[in-house]
Amino acid sequence: MTTTVPWAAVTAQLQRQDMTQATLARITGLSPSYINDMIRGRRAPTERAVRLIAAVLQVAPGDIRPADEEVAA
């Protein structure tokens, strides 16, 4: 059985940049549990969160936002 990570693009970028979720949380000001919940698909990211994370990872917001994922206002 294959398991997919809902926000795999963020996970891949974190690995490429050798960055932990905790570091991403510290830099963005988002809580570590919120980051983890978004990555695991338990919470939809807000537009603000997508933009903050994209800025830290130095990618366009569209590069990390799944096409079928709803973004909370």
C-alpha positions as CSV (number, residue, x, y, z in Angstrom):
1,M,0.0,0.0,0.0
2,T,1.4,3.4,-1.0
3,T,0.9,6.4,1.3
4,T,1.0,9.9,-0.2
5,V,1.7,13.0,1.8
6,P,-1.0,15.6,1.0
7,W,1.4,18.5,0.8
8,A,4.3,16.6,-0.7
9,A,5.7,19.7,-2.5
10,V,6.5,21.3,0.9
11,T,8.0,18.2,2.2
12,A,10.2,17.9,-0.9
13,Q,11.3,21.5,-0.6
14,L,12.1,21.1,3.1
15,Q,14.3,18.0,2.3
16,R,16.0,19.8,-0.6
17,Q,16.9,22.7,1.7
18,D,17.8,20.5,4.6
19,M,15.2,22.3,6.8
20,T,13.0,20.8,9.5
21,Q,9.3,21.6,10.0
22,A,10.4,23.1,13.4
23,T,12.8,25.5,11.6
24,L,10.1,26.4,9.0
25,A,7.7,27.1,11.9
26,R,10.2,29.3,13.7
27,I,11.0,31.4,10.6
28,T,7.4,31.8,9.5
29,G,6.0,32.4,12.9
30,L,3.5,29.5,12.4
31,S,3.1,26.9,15.1
32,P,5.0,23.6,14.5
33,S,1.7,21.7,15.0
34,Y,0.0,23.8,12.4
35,I,2.8,23.2,9.9
36,N,2.6,19.4,10.6
37,D,-1.2,19.3,10.3
38,M,-1.0,21.1,6.9
39,I,1.6,18.8,5.6
40,R,-0.3,15.7,6.8
41,G,-3.6,17.0,5.3
42,R,-5.4,17.4,8.6
43,R,-5.8,21.2,8.1
44,A,-6.1,23.3,5.0
45,P,-3.5,26.0,4.8
46,T,-4.6,29.6,4.8
47,E,-3.5,31.8,1.9
48,R,-1.3,33.7,4.4
49,A,0.4,30.4,5.4
50,V,1.0,29.4,1.8
51,R,2.6,32.8,1.0
52,L,4.8,32.7,4.2
53,I,6.0,29.2,3.5
54,A,6.6,29.9,-0.2
55,A,8.6,32.9,0.7
56,V,10.8,31.0,3.2
57,L,11.3,28.1,0.7
58,Q,11.9,30.6,-2.1
59,V,9.3,29.2,-4.4
60,A,6.1,30.6,-5.9
61,P,3.0,29.9,-3.9
62,G,1.5,27.9,-6.8
63,D,4.5,25.6,-6.7
64,I,3.6,24.3,-3.2
65,R,-0.2,24.6,-3.3
66,P,-1.8,21.4,-4.4
67,A,-4.1,22.0,-7.3
68,D,-7.0,20.1,-5.7
69,E,-6.4,21.5,-2.2
70,E,-8.8,24.1,-0.8
71,V,-7.1,27.1,0.8
72,A,-8.8,28.6,3.8
73,A,-9.4,32.3,3.7
